[in-house]
């Protein structure tokens, strides 16, 4: 499985994140619960990312996609809890939740540097 492969396990969306420089890999799992709220579980080698994941309770599917970015609940929590502005985990959370809610499709995201 590649570092960015998207798979579905029992109705759950799973994203594996290789953040680059820090090398502290994470796995984001999202699903729609019986109450219609999006849930998220993050396992990570980074304690700040793990704490961030624990802070995300059940979220309204439309609220997850709230714009502008500066008012999005996921990005607001990430801005308080994470120590690196370019951490890709908040984006992974949003992508996983978007797919889990049925509001997005499974398409991998890639960031690559020209060398």
N, CA and C atoms as an extended XYZ file, in Angstrom:
345
Properties=species:S:1:pos:R:3:atomname:S:1:resname:S:1:resid:I:1 pbc="F F F"
N         0.848       -1.181        0.000 N   UNK     1
C         0.000        0.000        0.000 CA  UNK     1
C         0.890        1.239        0.000 C   UNK     1
N         0.606        2.175       -0.889 N   UNK     2
C         1.398        3.405       -0.946 CA  UNK     2
C         1.030        4.324        0.203 C   UNK     2
N         1.874        5.321        0.460 N   UNK     3
C         1.661        6.236        1.579 CA  UNK     3
C         0.399        7.062        1.422 C   UNK     3
N        -0.149        7.156        0.221 N   UNK     4
C        -1.317        7.996       -0.005 CA  UNK     4
C        -2.519        7.216       -0.512 C   UNK     4
N        -2.476        5.907       -0.417 N   UNK     5
C        -3.554        5.092       -0.950 CA  UNK     5
C        -4.829        5.288       -0.129 C   UNK     5
N        -5.946        5.396       -0.812 N   UNK     6
C        -7.246        5.525       -0.163 CA  UNK     6
C        -7.940        4.181       -0.265 C   UNK     6
N        -8.344        3.619        0.872 N   UNK     7
C        -9.064        2.358        0.868 CA  UNK     7
C       -10.293        2.490        1.750 C   UNK     7
N       -11.237        1.593        1.586 N   UNK     8
C       -12.447        1.611        2.396 CA  UNK     8
C       -12.521        0.302        3.166 C   UNK     8
N       -12.733        0.381        4.479 N   UNK     9
C       -12.842       -0.798        5.321 CA  UNK     9
C       -14.173       -0.712        6.045 C   UNK     9
N       -15.075       -1.648        5.736 N   UNK    10
C       -16.365       -1.710        6.407 CA  UNK    10
C       -17.055       -0.346        6.467 C   UNK    10
N       -17.165        0.322        5.342 N   UNK    11
C       -17.848        1.605        5.302 CA  UNK    11
C       -17.026        2.773        5.810 C   UNK    11
N       -15.764        2.532        6.100 N   UNK    12
C       -14.891        3.592        6.596 CA  UNK    12
C       -13.898        3.986        5.511 C   UNK    12
N       -13.565        5.252        5.494 N   UNK    13
C       -12.576        5.750        4.546 CA  UNK    13
C       -11.250        5.873        5.282 C   UNK    13
N       -10.200        5.329        4.700 N   UNK    14
C        -8.883        5.325        5.325 CA  UNK    14
C        -7.894        6.056        4.423 C   UNK    14
N        -7.199        7.031        4.988 N   UNK    15
C        -6.143        7.746        4.278 CA  UNK    15
C        -4.848        7.605        5.068 C   UNK    15
N        -3.782        7.220        4.395 N   UNK    16
C        -2.467        7.134        5.015 CA  UNK    16
C        -1.668        8.353        4.589 C   UNK    16
N        -1.076        9.035        5.557 N   UNK    17
C        -0.406       10.304        5.296 CA  UNK    17
C         1.081       10.198        5.621 C   UNK    17
N         1.903       10.475        4.622 N   UNK    18
C         3.340       10.626        4.823 CA  UNK    18
C         3.603       12.123        4.709 C   UNK    18
N         3.878       12.796        5.827 N   UNK    19
C         3.938       14.256        5.831 CA  UNK    19
C         5.205       14.865        5.249 C   UNK    19
N         6.180       14.047        4.919 N   UNK    20
C         7.408       14.607        4.354 CA  UNK    20
C         8.501       14.738        5.398 C   UNK    20
N         8.943       15.954        5.615 N   UNK    21
C        10.156       16.223        6.396 CA  UNK    21
C        10.161       15.609        7.793 C   UNK    21
N         9.071       15.693        8.532 N   UNK    22
C         9.079       15.189        9.917 CA  UNK    22
C         9.043       13.666        9.975 C   UNK    22
N         8.558       13.018        8.922 N   UNK    23
C         8.479       11.555        8.809 CA  UNK    23
C         7.546       10.911        9.829 C   UNK    23
N         6.689       11.680       10.487 N   UNK    24
C         5.761       11.141       11.477 CA  UNK    24
C         4.445       10.791       10.777 C   UNK    24
N         4.384        9.571       10.272 N   UNK    25
C         3.241        9.136        9.472 CA  UNK    25
C         1.971        9.048       10.310 C   UNK    25
N         0.851        9.222        9.624 N   UNK    26
C        -0.463        9.193       10.267 CA  UNK    26
C        -1.428        8.385        9.418 C   UNK    26
N        -2.468        7.895       10.075 N   UNK    27
C        -3.574        7.255        9.374 CA  UNK    27
C        -4.860        7.912        9.850 C   UNK    27
N        -5.658        8.362        8.900 N   UNK    28
C        -6.933        9.024        9.188 CA  UNK    28
C        -8.048        8.081        8.745 C   UNK    28
N        -8.966        7.787        9.654 N   UNK    29
C       -10.114        6.941        9.346 CA  UNK    29
C       -11.369        7.757        9.623 C   UNK    29
N       -12.275        7.805        8.664 N   UNK    30
C       -13.501        8.565        8.829 CA  UNK    30
C       -14.701        7.729        8.411 C   UNK    30
N       -15.833        7.972        9.052 N   UNK    31
C       -17.062        7.262        8.724 CA  UNK    31
C       -18.254        8.092        9.161 C   UNK    31
N       -19.390        7.778        8.587 N   UNK    32
C       -20.655        8.406        8.941 CA  UNK    32
C       -21.322        7.506        9.973 C   UNK    32
N       -21.619        8.052       11.165 N   UNK    33
C       -22.200        7.221       12.217 CA  UNK    33
C       -23.718        7.089       12.042 C   UNK    33
N       -24.349        6.345       12.938 N   UNK    34
C       -25.785        6.084       12.839 CA  UNK    34
C       -26.634        7.344       13.004 C   UNK    34
N       -26.060        8.404       13.582 N   UNK    35
C       -26.779        9.669       13.757 CA  UNK    35
C       -26.549       10.629       12.597 C   UNK    35
N       -25.814       10.189       11.569 N   UNK    36
C       -25.545       11.034       10.415 CA  UNK    36
C       -24.417       12.025       10.630 C   UNK    36
N       -23.607       11.800       11.688 N   UNK    37
C       -22.461       12.672       11.951 CA  UNK    37
C       -21.180       11.998       11.482 C   UNK    37
N       -20.263       12.811       11.016 N   UNK    38
C       -18.964       12.292       10.603 CA  UNK    38
C       -18.072       12.096       11.813 C   UNK    38
N       -17.453       10.950       11.880 N   UNK    39
C       -16.508       10.634       12.932 CA  UNK    39
C       -15.126       10.493       12.310 C   UNK    39
N       -14.107       10.684       13.125 N   UNK    40
C       -12.742       10.593       12.636 CA  UNK    40
C       -11.846       10.021       13.726 C   UNK    40
N       -10.989        9.103       13.328 N   UNK    41
C        -9.976        8.575       14.245 CA  UNK    41
C        -8.630        8.713       13.548 C   UNK    41
N        -7.662        9.247       14.282 N   UNK    42
C        -6.322        9.412       13.717 CA  UNK    42
C        -5.327        8.668       14.592 C   UNK    42
N        -4.514        7.845       13.965 N   UNK    43
C        -3.373        7.258       14.655 CA  UNK    43
C        -2.139        7.896       14.018 C   UNK    43
N        -1.182        8.247       14.857 N   UNK    44
C        -0.022        8.963       14.351 CA  UNK    44
C         1.170        8.785       15.263 C   UNK    44
N         2.349        8.903       14.681 N   UNK    45
C         3.580        8.931       15.463 CA  UNK    45
C         3.766       10.294       16.121 C   UNK    45
N         2.946       11.272       15.739 N   UNK    46
C         3.019       12.625       16.305 CA  UNK    46
C         1.938       12.800       17.368 C   UNK    46
N         2.336       13.098       18.586 N   UNK    47
C         1.377       13.256       19.678 CA  UNK    47
C         0.417       14.420       19.419 C   UNK    47
N         0.900       15.515       18.815 N   UNK    48
C         0.022       16.646       18.520 CA  UNK    48
C        -1.072       16.259       17.533 C   UNK    48
N        -0.723       15.453       16.551 N   UNK    49
C        -1.710       14.995       15.570 CA  UNK    49
C        -2.726       14.068       16.244 C   UNK    49
N        -2.246       13.185       17.106 N   UNK    50
C        -3.153       12.295       17.835 CA  UNK    50
C        -4.128       13.108       18.680 C   UNK    50
N        -3.626       14.106       19.401 N   UNK    51
C        -4.492       14.969       20.210 CA  UNK    51
C        -5.500       15.712       19.343 C   UNK    51
N        -5.047       16.191       18.195 N   UNK    52
C        -5.930       16.868       17.246 CA  UNK    52
C        -7.068       15.934       16.845 C   UNK    52
N        -6.743       14.706       16.511 N   UNK    53
C        -7.766       13.733       16.132 CA  UNK    53
C        -8.772       13.494       17.238 C   UNK    53
N        -8.290       13.413       18.471 N   UNK    54
C        -9.183       13.191       19.612 CA  UNK    54
C       -10.101       14.383       19.848 C   UNK    54
N        -9.701       15.563       19.415 N   UNK    55
C       -10.510       16.764       19.623 CA  UNK    55
C       -11.676       16.869       18.641 C   UNK    55
N       -11.617       16.082       17.574 N   UNK    56
C       -12.663       16.130       16.558 CA  UNK    56
C       -13.808       15.212       16.961 C   UNK    56
N       -14.892       15.778       17.386 N   UNK    57
C       -16.064       14.975       17.726 CA  UNK    57
C       -16.894       14.744       16.484 C   UNK    57
N       -18.123       14.301       16.678 N   UNK    58
C       -19.027       14.123       15.548 CA  UNK    58
C       -19.269       15.460       14.866 C   UNK    58
N       -19.164       15.463       13.557 N   UNK    59
C       -19.296       16.707       12.806 CA  UNK    59
C       -20.374       16.593       11.737 C   UNK    59
N       -21.082       17.676       11.517 N   UNK    60
C       -22.092       17.762       10.473 CA  UNK    60
C       -21.411       17.675        9.111 C   UNK    60
N       -21.881       16.800        8.220 N   UNK    61
C       -21.232       16.663        6.916 CA  UNK    61
C       -21.096       17.971        6.140 C   UNK    61
N       -22.098       18.808        6.134 N   UNK    62
C       -21.985       20.076        5.404 CA  UNK    62
C       -21.059       21.049        6.121 C   UNK    62
N       -20.991       20.973        7.436 N   UNK    63
C       -20.088       21.833        8.202 CA  UNK    63
C       -18.634       21.545        7.931 C   UNK    63
N       -18.327       20.299        7.603 N   UNK    64
C       -16.945       19.907        7.322 CA  UNK    64
C       -16.390       20.680        6.126 C   UNK    64
N       -17.253       20.986        5.179 N   UNK    65
C       -16.814       21.661        3.959 CA  UNK    65
C       -16.998       23.172        4.037 C   UNK    65
N       -17.212       23.677        5.225 N   UNK    66
C       -17.473       25.105        5.416 CA  UNK    66
C       -16.318       25.975        4.903 C   UNK    66
N       -16.679       27.008        4.183 N   UNK    67
C       -15.725       28.004        3.690 CA  UNK    67
C       -16.092       29.355        4.272 C   UNK    67
N       -15.192       30.271        4.401 N   UNK    68
C       -13.801       30.207        3.966 CA  UNK    68
C       -12.960       29.315        4.892 C   UNK    68
N       -11.751       28.968        4.411 N   UNK    69
C       -10.855       28.122        5.198 CA  UNK    69
C       -10.666       28.663        6.605 C   UNK    69
N       -10.593       29.956        6.727 N   UNK    70
C       -10.315       30.587        8.025 CA  UNK    70
C       -11.450       30.389        9.031 C   UNK    70
N       -12.585       29.858        8.586 N   UNK    71
C       -13.709       29.593        9.487 CA  UNK    71
C       -14.067       28.109        9.554 C   UNK    71
N       -13.290       27.266        8.902 N   UNK    72
C       -13.559       25.835        8.891 CA  UNK    72
C       -13.131       25.235       10.224 C   UNK    72
N       -14.046       24.490       10.865 N   UNK    73
C       -13.799       23.947       12.206 CA  UNK    73
C       -12.560       23.055       12.279 C   UNK    73
N       -12.322       22.258       11.253 N   UNK    74
C       -11.151       21.380       11.257 CA  UNK    74
C        -9.874       22.217       11.227 C   UNK    74
N        -9.827       23.205       10.346 N   UNK    75
C        -8.639       24.055       10.264 CA  UNK    75
C        -8.473       24.919       11.514 C   UNK    75
N        -9.577       25.346       12.122 N   UNK    76
C        -9.470       26.139       13.353 CA  UNK    76
C        -8.844       25.307       14.468 C   UNK    76
N        -9.295       24.069       14.639 N   UNK    77
C        -8.713       23.198       15.665 CA  UNK    77
C        -7.257       22.875       15.351 C   UNK    77
N        -6.970       22.631       14.087 N   UNK    78
C        -5.589       22.336       13.691 CA  UNK    78
C        -4.683       23.524       13.986 C   UNK    78
N        -5.176       24.728       13.747 N   UNK    79
C        -4.376       25.932       13.987 CA  UNK    79
C        -3.996       26.112       15.436 C   UNK    79
N        -4.810       25.581       16.334 N   UNK    80
C        -4.534       25.679       17.761 CA  UNK    80
C        -3.655       24.524       18.233 C   UNK    80
N        -3.866       23.334       17.686 N   UNK    81
C        -3.252       22.130       18.235 CA  UNK    81
C        -1.984       21.658       17.534 C   UNK    81
N        -1.828       21.982       16.273 N   UNK    82
C        -0.671       21.486       15.531 CA  UNK    82
C         0.429       22.531       15.493 C   UNK    82
N         1.652       22.076       15.430 N   UNK    83
C         2.821       22.956       15.545 CA  UNK    83
C         3.447       23.334       14.209 C   UNK    83
N         2.915       22.807       13.115 N   UNK    84
C         3.527       23.073       11.815 CA  UNK    84
C         2.435       23.479       10.832 C   UNK    84
N         2.525       24.665       10.290 N   UNK    85
C         1.477       25.221        9.436 CA  UNK    85
C         1.221       24.402        8.176 C   UNK    85
N         2.219       23.671        7.705 N   UNK    86
C         2.019       22.904        6.477 CA  UNK    86
C         1.757       21.420        6.722 C   UNK    86
N         1.392       21.059        7.933 N   UNK    87
C         1.025       19.672        8.232 CA  UNK    87
C        -0.138       19.270        7.313 C   UNK    87
N        -0.005       18.150        6.584 N   UNK    88
C        -1.058       17.742        5.658 CA  UNK    88
C        -2.224       16.994        6.311 C   UNK    88
N        -2.141       16.715        7.605 N   UNK    89
C        -3.181       15.915        8.247 CA  UNK    89
C        -4.548       16.601        8.228 C   UNK    89
N        -4.669       17.909        8.508 N   UNK    90
C        -6.007       18.516        8.443 CA  UNK    90
C        -6.659       18.354        7.067 C   UNK    90
N        -5.900       18.496        6.007 N   UNK    91
C        -6.441       18.274        4.667 CA  UNK    91
C        -6.893       16.822        4.518 C   UNK    91
N        -6.092       15.880        5.018 N   UNK    92
C        -6.460       14.464        4.941 CA  UNK    92
C        -7.758       14.203        5.702 C   UNK    92
N        -7.922       14.847        6.856 N   UNK    93
C        -9.165       14.704        7.622 CA  UNK    93
C       -10.346       15.172        6.779 C   UNK    93
N       -10.212       16.346        6.174 N   UNK    94
C       -11.302       16.885        5.364 CA  UNK    94
C       -11.597       16.001        4.153 C   UNK    94
N       -10.553       15.511        3.479 N   UNK    95
C       -10.767       14.646        2.324 CA  UNK    95
C       -11.454       13.349        2.738 C   UNK    95
N       -11.013       12.735        3.838 N   UNK    96
C       -11.621       11.491        4.307 CA  UNK    96
C       -13.080       11.709        4.692 C   UNK    96
N       -13.349       12.803        5.386 N   UNK    97
C       -14.724       13.099        5.790 CA  UNK    97
C       -15.607       13.412        4.591 C   UNK    97
N       -15.064       14.110        3.620 N   UNK    98
C       -15.821       14.435        2.409 CA  UNK    98
C       -16.265       13.151        1.699 C   UNK    98
N       -15.350       12.195        1.573 N   UNK    99
C       -15.676       10.931        0.921 CA  UNK    99
C       -16.625       10.108        1.786 C   UNK    99
N       -16.371       10.046        3.095 N   UNK   100
C       -17.218        9.260        3.995 CA  UNK   100
C       -18.661        9.771        4.004 C   UNK   100
N       -18.826       11.061        3.797 N   UNK   101
C       -20.176       11.647        3.809 CA  UNK   101
C       -20.904       11.462        2.488 C   UNK   101
N       -20.177       11.018        1.456 N   UNK   102
C       -20.777       10.881        0.140 CA  UNK   102
C       -20.737       12.166       -0.671 C   UNK   102
N       -20.045       13.191       -0.163 N   UNK   103
C       -19.973       14.483       -0.844 CA  UNK   103
C       -18.728       14.619       -1.724 C   UNK   103
N       -17.905       13.592       -1.748 N   UNK   104
C       -16.686       13.625       -2.556 CA  UNK   104
C       -16.402       12.241       -3.100 C   UNK   104
N       -15.426       12.161       -3.975 N   UNK   105
C       -15.048       10.883       -4.561 CA  UNK   105
C       -13.621       10.534       -4.159 C   UNK   105
N       -13.319        9.256       -4.217 N   UNK   106
C       -11.981        8.773       -3.863 CA  UNK   106
C       -11.012        9.056       -4.996 C   UNK   106
N       -10.261       10.091       -4.821 N   UNK   107
C        -9.183       10.422       -5.756 CA  UNK   107
C        -7.987       10.815       -4.919 C   UNK   107
N        -6.861       10.198       -5.191 N   UNK   108
C        -5.645       10.490       -4.441 CA  UNK   108
C        -5.199       11.928       -4.670 C   UNK   108
N        -4.564       12.473       -3.653 N   UNK   109
C        -3.976       13.811       -3.711 CA  UNK   109
C        -2.458       13.633       -3.673 C   UNK   109
N        -1.751       14.352       -4.508 N   UNK   110
C        -0.283       14.231       -4.551 CA  UNK   110
C         0.353       15.601       -4.509 C   UNK   110
N         1.394       15.729       -3.731 N   UNK   111
C         2.255       16.906       -3.747 CA  UNK   111
C         3.653       16.395       -4.052 C   UNK   111
N         4.219       16.832       -5.130 N   UNK   112
C         5.553       16.368       -5.466 CA  UNK   112
C         6.400       17.554       -5.890 C   UNK   112
N         7.653       17.536       -5.483 N   UNK   113
C         8.603       18.577       -5.848 CA  UNK   113
C         9.279       18.206       -7.157 C   UNK   113
N         9.467       19.176       -8.041 N   UNK   114
C        10.318       18.967       -9.201 CA  UNK   114
C        11.745       18.878       -8.690 C   UNK   114
N        12.490       17.948       -9.183 N   UNK   115
C        13.886       17.768       -8.739 CA  UNK   115
C        14.822       18.001       -9.877 C   UNK   115
